[in-house]
């Protein structure tokens, strides 16, 4: 799954509930890999912690700063 979070300005408390729900849904439906585009490392911290809780340990979670970088990790 590719998740482009370049427009994320603040990782607010209400947003966390939505992210948790999406993470759980992806995990339950067998997502194989998560690729996140997050240019601001401050926004990455909370998502990384949540990923450890809401995704199975075998699911790789990659964080990239740009779409160009993320595209290198996509399988066709």
Secondary structure in CASP SS format (residue, H / E / C, confidence):
PFRMAT SS
TARGET T0000
AUTHOR 0000-0000-0000
METHOD secondary structure of the structure
MODEL  1
X C 1.00
X E 1.00
X E 1.00
X E 1.00
X C 1.00
X C 1.00
X C 1.00
X C 1.00
X C 1.00
X C 1.00
X C 1.00
X C 1.00
X H 1.00
X H 1.00
X H 1.00
X H 1.00
X H 1.00
X H 1.00
X H 1.00
X H 1.00
X H 1.00
X H 1.00
X H 1.00
X H 1.00
X H 1.00
X H 1.00
X H 1.00
X H 1.00
X C 1.00
X C 1.00
X C 1.00
X C 1.00
X E 1.00
X E 1.00
X E 1.00
X E 1.00
X E 1.00
X C 1.00
X C 1.00
X C 1.00
X H 1.00
X H 1.00
X H 1.00
X H 1.00
X H 1.00
X H 1.00
X H 1.00
X H 1.00
X H 1.00
X H 1.00
X H 1.00
X H 1.00
X H 1.00
X H 1.00
X C 1.00
X C 1.00
X C 1.00
X C 1.00
X C 1.00
X E 1.00
X E 1.00
X E 1.00
X E 1.00
X E 1.00
X C 1.00
X C 1.00
X H 1.00
X H 1.00
X H 1.00
X H 1.00
X H 1.00
X C 1.00
X C 1.00
X C 1.00
X C 1.00
X C 1.00
END
